[in-house]
Amino acid sequence: MKKLFAFTLFTFISLSVAAQELNLEDIVRKNIATNKGFGDSFETMKMVIKKDGGDQVERLMKSKSLEVDGDGNKVLMVFQDPADVKGSAVLTHSHIKGNDDQWIYLPAVKRVKRISSANKSGPFMGSEFAFEDLSSIEFEKFTYTLLEPETINDTRYFKIERKPAYARSGYSYQIVWIDTERFLTHKVELFDTVGKKYKTQVLSNYKNYFGNFWRAHSIVMTNHQNGNSTEMQWIGDMTFNNGFSNKDFTKNAMKR
C-alpha cells in the first residue's frame, strides 16, 4: 500500500510539474497544432449510426478539407451511399472567432440552405454528432481552465475544461483529455446547456503523416441521454496536397 501511495503521489507531482512547466495556453496550442499543417486533404469516411434498440445504419461519405491562413478550415462532405442520402452535402467554413458558416444541400429539393446558428446544435444527418462538431478547433473559439491531471492505464493526461466563446452552442462546457507525450486529444466529455453530461467523444487509431500532423481514424460519439452512438471511420488512404482552393468550397461546389 505504501508503494502504491508513493507511486500515485509521484505520478500526481510529475504531472503537476509538467503542467506548471507548460502553461495552459501552451498545452492547448500544442494540442491544436497536432492537426495543423496538412494544407488540404481528401478522404473517404464511413458513418455508423447505432440506435439504443439495436438498429444500425451505415453511410458513406467523401470529404475534402482546406486550411485557410488566418482563419479556420473549410470542409465539404458529400454523401455517397445509401440512396436516400446520396448527393447530400454539408459545407463548413470554420472561423477563428464567432460563429462558423455552414450550409446543407439536399438533392430532393435541389437547394442549398444556410444552417442558422440556432440549429448548429442539432444532429448532423441523423447522427449523434452536431453540426457544430464538424468545425475545426481553434484556440480563440473557447475559454479554458486547467483541471487536475489524470493517469489512466499508465497514460498521463492533461485535463482541460473549455467553454464555447461563440453564441448558441449546444454545450455549456467540455472536458478534454490530452496525452502529455504527444498532446493528442483522446476523449472529450460534453455537457448540455444546463450542465448535465450529454455526450462523450472518444478519438483513437491515430496516425502520423509526414512526421508533421496526426489524424484520428476513428471517432465515436456516445449520447448518454438517449443511448445512441455514432462512429466516424476513416477508410482507405487519405491524400494531401491535392491542389484544392477556395473555389472547391463554395455553395456551387456542393451540387457537383
C-alpha positions in Angstrom: 0.0 0.0 0.0 2.9 2.3 0.8 4.5 1.7 -2.6 1.2 2.2 -4.3 0.6 5.5 -2.5 4.2 6.6 -3.3 3.7 5.8 -6.9 0.4 7.6 -7.1 1.9 10.7 -5.3 4.9 10.7 -7.6 2.6 10.5 -10.7 0.5 13.4 -9.5 3.5 15.5 -8.7 5.1 14.7 -12.0 2.0 15.7 -13.9 1.6 18.8 -11.8 5.2 19.8 -12.6 4.6 19.2 -16.3 1.5 21.3 -16.2 3.4 24.1 -14.5 6.3 24.0 -17.0 3.8 24.3 -19.8 1.2 26.8 -19.0 -2.5 26.4 -20.0 -2.1 28.2 -23.3 1.0 26.2 -24.3 -0.9 22.9 -23.7 -3.9 24.0 -25.7 -1.9 25.4 -28.6 0.3 22.3 -28.8 -2.8 20.2 -28.8 -4.4 22.2 -31.7 -1.1 22.1 -33.6 -1.2 18.3 -33.8 -3.8 18.6 -36.6 -2.4 21.7 -38.4 -0.1 22.0 -41.4 -1.8 19.5 -43.7 -2.6 22.1 -46.4 -5.5 20.2 -47.9 -6.8 16.6 -47.7 -9.2 14.2 -49.3 -10.7 11.2 -47.6 -13.4 8.5 -47.6 -15.4 8.1 -44.4 -18.0 5.7 -43.1 -20.5 6.8 -40.5 -22.0 4.0 -38.4 -25.2 5.1 -36.5 -26.2 2.7 -33.7 -29.6 3.1 -32.0 -30.2 2.1 -28.4 -32.6 -0.6 -29.6 -30.0 -2.3 -31.7 -30.8 -0.8 -35.2 -27.8 0.2 -37.2 -27.4 2.5 -40.3 -24.2 3.0 -42.3 -23.5 5.9 -44.5 -20.5 6.5 -46.9 -19.1 10.0 -47.4 -16.3 11.7 -49.3 -14.7 14.7 -47.6 -12.3 17.4 -48.6 -10.6 19.9 -46.4 -8.6 23.1 -46.8 -6.6 25.1 -44.3 -7.1 28.8 -44.6 -4.4 31.2 -43.5 -5.6 33.4 -40.6 -8.9 31.5 -40.3 -10.4 28.1 -39.6 -10.6 25.2 -42.0 -13.1 24.7 -44.9 -14.7 21.3 -45.2 -17.0 19.8 -47.8 -18.7 16.5 -47.0 -20.7 14.7 -49.7 -22.7 11.5 -49.1 -22.2 8.7 -51.5 -24.5 5.9 -50.0 -27.2 4.8 -49.3 -29.6 6.1 -51.9 -31.8 8.1 -49.6 -28.9 10.5 -48.7 -26.7 10.2 -51.9 -25.7 13.6 -53.1 -26.5 15.4 -49.9 -23.7 17.7 -48.9 -22.6 19.8 -45.9 -20.2 22.7 -46.3 -18.5 24.3 -43.3 -16.4 27.4 -43.2 -14.9 27.5 -39.7 -13.7 30.8 -38.2 -11.2 31.7 -35.5 -13.8 33.8 -33.7 -17.6 33.9 -33.7 -20.0 31.6 -35.3 -19.0 29.4 -38.3 -20.8 29.4 -41.6 -22.5 26.2 -42.6 -24.7 25.1 -45.5 -26.6 22.0 -46.4 -27.6 20.7 -49.9 -30.4 18.2 -50.3 -30.8 16.8 -53.9 -34.5 16.2 -53.4 -35.2 19.9 -53.2 -32.2 21.0 -55.3 -31.5 23.9 -53.0 -28.6 25.0 -50.8 -29.8 26.1 -47.3 -27.8 28.0 -44.8 -27.7 26.4 -41.3 -28.6 29.1 -38.8 -26.6 29.5 -35.6 -29.7 28.4 -33.7 -29.7 25.0 -35.5 -26.0 24.1 -35.3 -26.5 22.2 -32.1 -28.9 19.9 -34.0 -28.0 16.4 -35.2 -25.8 16.0 -38.3 -27.7 13.8 -40.8 -29.4 11.8 -38.0 -26.1 11.1 -36.2 -25.0 11.9 -32.6 -22.6 14.5 -34.0 -24.0 18.0 -34.0 -23.3 20.4 -36.9 -21.0 22.4 -34.6 -18.9 19.3 -34.0 -17.8 19.5 -37.7 -15.9 22.7 -37.2 -12.2 22.9 -36.8 -10.9 23.5 -33.2 -9.4 27.0 -33.0 -7.8 28.5 -29.9 -10.0 31.6 -29.8 -13.3 29.7 -30.0 -13.1 28.7 -26.3 -12.1 29.8 -22.9 -10.1 27.4 -20.8 -9.4 26.1 -17.3 -6.7 23.6 -16.4 -8.0 20.8 -14.2 -6.2 18.2 -12.1 -4.3 15.8 -14.4 -5.1 12.1 -14.5 -3.4 8.8 -15.3 -5.4 6.1 -17.0 -3.9 2.7 -17.9 -0.3 4.1 -17.5 -1.1 7.0 -19.9 -0.9 10.5 -18.4 -3.4 13.1 -19.4 -3.8 16.8 -19.0 -7.5 17.6 -18.4 -8.8 20.9 -19.6 -12.2 22.4 -19.3 -13.2 24.6 -22.3 -16.3 26.7 -22.7 -17.6 27.8 -26.1 -16.9 31.5 -26.7 -19.4 31.6 -29.6 -23.1 32.0 -29.4 -25.8 29.3 -29.4 -23.6 26.3 -28.7 -25.4 23.2 -27.6 -22.7 22.6 -25.0 -22.2 24.6 -21.8 -18.7 23.2 -21.4 -16.5 20.4 -22.4 -13.7 18.4 -20.6 -10.8 17.3 -22.8 -8.2 14.6 -22.1 -4.9 15.4 -23.8 -2.0 13.0 -23.5 1.2 14.5 -22.1 3.5 12.9 -24.6 2.1 13.8 -28.0 -0.6 16.3 -27.0 -3.3 14.4 -28.8 -6.9 14.5 -27.8 -8.2 11.1 -26.7 -11.6 11.9 -25.0 -14.0 14.8 -24.8 -16.9 14.9 -22.4 -19.6 17.3 -23.5 -22.2 18.8 -21.1 -25.6 20.2 -22.2 -26.8 23.8 -21.7 -27.9 23.0 -18.1 -24.6 21.3 -17.2 -25.8 17.7 -17.4 -23.4 15.2 -19.0 -24.6 14.9 -22.6 -22.1 13.0 -24.8 -18.7 11.5 -24.8 -16.4 11.6 -27.8 -13.5 9.1 -28.0 -10.8 9.5 -30.6 -8.5 6.6 -31.4 -6.4 4.9 -34.1 -4.2 7.9 -34.6 -1.7 8.0 -37.5 1.1 10.4 -38.1 1.6 11.9 -41.6 4.9 13.2 -42.9 6.2 13.5 -39.3 4.1 16.7 -39.1 0.5 16.2 -38.1 -1.8 13.5 -36.7 -5.3 12.2 -37.7 -7.6 10.0 -35.6 -9.1 7.4 -37.9 -11.9 6.6 -35.5 -14.1 9.0 -33.6 -17.0 7.6 -31.5 -19.7 9.9 -30.1 -21.9 8.4 -27.5 -25.1 10.1 -26.3 -25.7 9.3 -22.7 -29.2 10.8 -22.7 -30.7 8.6 -25.4 -28.3 5.6 -25.5 -27.4 6.1 -29.2 -23.9 6.3 -30.6 -22.2 7.2 -33.9 -18.8 6.2 -35.1 -16.9 8.1 -37.8 -14.4 5.7 -39.5 -11.8 6.9 -42.0 -11.3 4.2 -44.5 -8.8 3.9 -47.4 -6.0 6.3 -47.9 -6.0 10.0 -47.1 -4.4 12.1 -49.7 -2.8 15.5 -49.1 -1.6 18.4 -51.3 -4.4 17.8 -53.8 -4.3 21.4 -55.0 -7.7 22.4 -53.6 -8.5 26.1 -53.4 -11.4 28.3 -52.2 -13.4 27.6 -55.4 -13.7 23.9 -54.3 -15.5 25.0 -51.1 -18.4 27.2 -52.4 -22.1 26.6 -52.4 -22.0 25.8 -56.1 -19.4 23.1 -55.4 -22.0 21.3 -53.2 -24.1 20.5 -56.2 -21.5 18.7 -58.2 
